[in-house]
Amino acid sequence: FKYMEECFKKEGYTTSEKFYKNLLFSFFNFGIIRKINVFVDLCLRCKFFFQDPEHIDLIIFDGEHTKYLEKVLPNKKYVIIFNRIEQINKIYISKKILFYIIKNIFKRSLKKNYLTILIKIIAPKIVLTHISNSEDFHIISKILSNKIEFIAIQTYAPTAFNNMFSEEGKKNFFIPKLFCYSKFDELFYKKKKVNIGSFEAIGSIESSLSYEYTQSKKLNINPNKYDICLVSEFVSCLNKADHPQVKNLSDCYGLVAEFTHRLCKKHNLNMVFAGKSIKDTVNGKREIHFFKHYLKDYNFEIFQPTKEIKIYSSYINIMQSKLTIALWSTMLREAISFEKKILSFNTAGHPDVAFPGPGIAFPEDSICILTKPSYELFEERVLKILSMTNKEYFNQLGKEKSFLMTPTVEAANILRKRLKQTLEYNTNENIK
């Protein structure tokens, strides 16, 4: 985006027009050369172990979002298997591993073969992931699920625009057990006709852990501290990669922020702008620059947390607000789990980014949805919601709260219990 150019130039980037005229750059980024560069970097970065990995009962698959999973594990006996090239830091080499890779070299990629045999040798009772859309997880679980329990935990609202829902993607899609947010998500996946063995709706692990955090730290949560919590939906790369078919999405994010700030200034409402990025980081600076474009008439402040409280901060802000506003953020649904009112102000007009998600009918006249880009209608709706009791509001939701989000205070404990039961059951089966 043109308005982000200054920000990226300060980071040391140059424009793509100039960059791609450099023949040397083009040569070194040519397919095979780039793969060689990645391979060399991997070899220099990693520690090599010329042996089989040791057995352990539980594997966390994918290094993303492990901070959540580590807090619900029954014990500390686990290992993280990294599948993203930039995160892999150790490589095992043995006869078993090499033989398996060579034997299956024409069936799957080198990485998928390596991860498959690695997990097979470790022989865990459970492989757990928080990245439910991981193709690596889907393919490996399809190969090994007859001997190992593969479990995925939902961490975001599903979207229609994703390669895993293409006809080719569906061939690889496989989740033996999915812990999801609610009935909505189960209906979504079933409508997509993807292969999921079983569902259990337990709600949001993130919001549950945030609630536990406030209890353990004995934080004084004031549910009426803010009138409005505005959720930042800034995308750090800003390259339209997530939803390139929605041409006006960034402008819609900006409109939500602008209308909310205008309303709060006019009616002297107390608001908190919940940032998505960590304070004083590259993404944090990009987030501020992004909203400066849309909020140039306002002296705005984004609440960007420190790294230590990043996983809890937005949820705590929601707990302390009467109303949460965003375009279609998953946090709108998670706010429901705290019995909080929400408003999806979604003017994108595209079915792929509809709230609460694409393809599942939800009442368009619901109190929680506004799609017309009118400040007057926005103002009227927000003031109406703020004046309503929770009972009045949820009576006009159009669906049961639990359809959007299963009550989640106990979600983390439910998952702990399920994992413990699975480990104990598999232990007993092995003894038999």
Residue pairs with C-beta under 8 A, 6 or more apart in sequence:
1 238
1 250
3 290
3 293
4 238
4 286
4 289
4 290
4 293
5 15
6 289
7 285
7 286
7 289
7 290
11 282
19 25
20 26
27 33
28 34
28 37
38 85
42 85
42 88
42 91
45 88
45 89
46 88
46 89
46 90
46 91
47 89
47 90
47 91
48 90
48 91
48 92
48 93
49 90
49 91
49 92
49 93
50 92
50 93
50 94
51 92
51 94
52 92
52 94
52 96
52 97
52 121
53 79
53 92
53 118
53 121
53 122
54 122
55 122
55 123
55 124
56 77
56 78
56 79
56 122
56 124
57 77
57 78
57 124
57 125
57 126
57 423
58 73
58 77
58 78
58 79
58 124
58 125
58 126
58 127
58 128
58 419
58 423
59 78
59 79
59 80
59 81
59 119
59 122
59 124
59 126
59 127
59 128
60 66
60 69
60 70
60 78
60 79
60 80
60 81
60 128
60 129
60 130
61 81
61 83
61 119
61 127
61 128
61 129
61 131
61 134
61 136
61 137
61 140
62 81
62 82
62 83
62 84
62 129
62 130
62 131
62 134
62 136
62 137
63 80
63 82
63 83
63 84
63 87
64 84
64 130
64 131
65 130
65 131
65 155
66 80
66 130
67 311
68 130
68 155
68 205
68 206
68 209
68 311
69 128
69 130
69 153
70 78
71 209
71 412
72 205
72 209
72 412
72 415
72 416
72 419
73 416
73 419
74 416
74 419
74 420
74 423
79 122
81 115
81 118
81 119
81 127
82 88
82 89
83 111
83 115
83 134
83 136
83 137
85 111
91 114
92 118
94 121
96 117
96 121
97 114
97 117
97 118
97 121
100 113
100 116
100 117
100 120
101 110
101 113
101 114
101 117
104 113
104 116
105 113
107 113
108 116
108 139
111 136
112 136
112 139
112 140
115 136
115 140
116 139
116 140
116 143
116 144
119 127
119 140
119 144
119 148
120 144
123 147
123 148
124 148
125 148
125 149
125 422
125 423
125 426
125 427
126 148
126 149
126 150
126 151
126 419
126 422
126 423
126 426
127 137
127 140
127 141
127 144
127 148
127 149
127 150
127 151
128 151
128 152
128 153
128 419
129 137
129 151
129 152
129 153
130 152
130 153
130 155
130 205
131 137
131 152
131 155
132 152
132 153
132 154
132 155
132 175
132 178
133 158
133 162
133 164
135 164
135 169
135 172
137 150
137 152
137 175
138 164
138 172
138 173
138 174
138 175
139 172
139 174
140 150
141 150
141 174
141 175
141 176
142 172
142 174
144 150
145 174
145 176
149 176
149 177
149 422
149 426
150 175
150 176
150 177
151 176
151 177
151 178
151 179
151 419
151 422
152 175
152 177
152 178
152 179
153 178
153 179
153 205
153 415
154 178
154 179
154 180
154 181
154 185
155 205
155 206
156 330
157 181
157 185
157 328
157 330
157 333
157 356
157 357
158 185
158 188
158 189
158 357
159 243
159 352
159 353
159 357
159 358
160 351
160 352
160 357
160 358
160 359
161 242
161 243
161 245
161 352
162 169
163 169
164 170
164 172
164 173
164 194
165 173
165 192
165 194
170 192
170 193
170 194
170 195
173 194
173 195
174 195
174 196
175 194
175 195
175 196
175 197
176 196
176 197
176 198
177 197
177 198
177 200
178 189
178 196
178 198
178 199
178 200
179 200
179 201
179 202
179 205
179 415
179 418
180 186
180 189
180 199
180 200
180 201
180 202
181 201
181 203
181 204
181 333
181 405
181 406
182 201
182 203
182 333
182 402
182 403
182 404
182 405
182 406
183 201
183 402
183 403
183 406
184 356
184 357
184 360
184 403
184 404
185 199
185 201
185 357
186 199
186 201
187 360
188 357
188 358
188 359
188 360
189 196
189 199
190 196
191 359
191 360
192 359
200 418
201 406
202 406
202 408
202 411
202 414
202 415
203 337
203 405
203 406
203 407
203 408
203 411
204 330
204 333
204 334
204 337
204 405
204 408
204 411
205 408
205 411
205 412
205 415
206 311
206 315
206 334
207 315
207 334
207 337
207 338
207 408
207 411
208 337
208 408
208 409
208 410
208 411
208 412
208 413
209 311
209 312
209 412
210 311
210 312
210 315
210 316
210 319
211 315
211 319
211 338
211 408
211 409
212 412
213 219
213 312
213 316
214 221
214 312
214 316
214 319
219 316
221 316
221 319
221 320
222 320
223 319
223 320
223 322
224 320
224 322
225 270
225 320
225 321
226 270
226 271
226 272
226 317
226 320
226 321
226 322
227 264
227 269
227 270
227 271
227 321
227 322
227 323
227 386
228 260
228 264
228 269
228 270
228 271
228 272
228 321
228 322
228 323
228 324
228 325
228 382
229 271
229 272
229 274
229 317
229 318
229 320
229 321
229 323
229 324
229 325
229 335
230 256
230 257
230 260
230 261
230 271
230 272
230 273
230 274
230 325
230 326
231 274
231 314
231 318
231 324
231 325
231 326
231 329
231 331
231 332
232 257
232 273
232 274
232 275
232 276
232 277
232 287
232 291
232 302
233 253
233 256
233 276
233 326
233 327
233 328
233 329
234 253
234 276
234 277
234 286
234 287
234 290
234 291
235 242
235 250
236 276
236 277
236 283
236 286
236 287
238 250
238 286
238 290
240 249
240 250
243 249
243 350
243 352
243 353
245 350
245 352
246 348
246 350
246 352
246 353
248 348
248 349
249 348
249 350
249 353
250 290
251 294
252 327
252 346
252 347
252 348
253 294
253 327
254 291
254 293
254 294
254 295
255 294
255 345
255 347
255 373
256 325
256 326
256 327
256 345
257 273
257 291
257 294
257 295
257 300
258 294
258 295
258 298
259 345
259 375
259 378
259 379
260 271
260 325
260 382
261 271
261 295
261 298
261 300
262 298
262 375
263 269
263 375
263 378
263 379
263 382
264 270
264 271
265 298
266 379
267 383
269 386
272 303
272 317
272 320
272 321
273 300
273 301
273 302
273 303
274 302
274 303
274 313
274 314
274 317
274 318
274 331
275 284
275 287
275 302
275 303
275 304
275 305
275 314
276 283
276 287
276 314
277 283
277 284
277 286
277 287
277 304
278 284
278 304
278 305
278 306
278 307
278 310
279 304
279 305
279 306
280 304
284 304
287 302
287 304
288 302
288 304
291 300
291 302
303 313
303 317
305 312
305 313
305 314
314 331
315 331
315 334
315 338
318 324
318 331
318 334
318 335
318 338
318 340
319 338
319 340
321 340
322 340
322 341
322 386
323 340
323 341
323 342
323 343
323 382
323 385
323 386
324 331
324 332
324 335
324 340
324 341
324 342
324 343
325 342
325 343
325 345
325 382
326 332
326 342
326 344
326 345
327 344
327 345
327 346
327 347
327 348
327 353
327 355
328 344
328 346
328 353
328 354
328 355
328 356
332 342
332 343
332 344
332 355
332 356
332 368
333 342
333 356
333 404
333 405
334 405
334 408
335 341
335 342
336 342
336 401
336 404
336 405
337 405
337 406
337 407
337 408
337 409
339 390
339 401
341 368
341 385
341 388
341 390
341 393
342 368
343 368
343 369
343 370
343 381
343 382
343 385
344 355
344 356
344 368
344 369
344 370
345 370
345 378
346 353
346 354
346 355
346 369
346 370
346 371
347 371
347 372
347 373
349 371
351 358
351 359
352 358
354 362
355 362
355 368
355 369
356 362
356 404
362 369
362 398
362 399
363 369
363 398
363 399
364 371
365 398
366 396
366 397
366 398
366 399
367 381
367 384
367 385
367 388
367 393
367 396
367 397
367 398
368 397
368 398
370 377
370 378
370 381
385 393
388 396
394 401
397 404
401 407
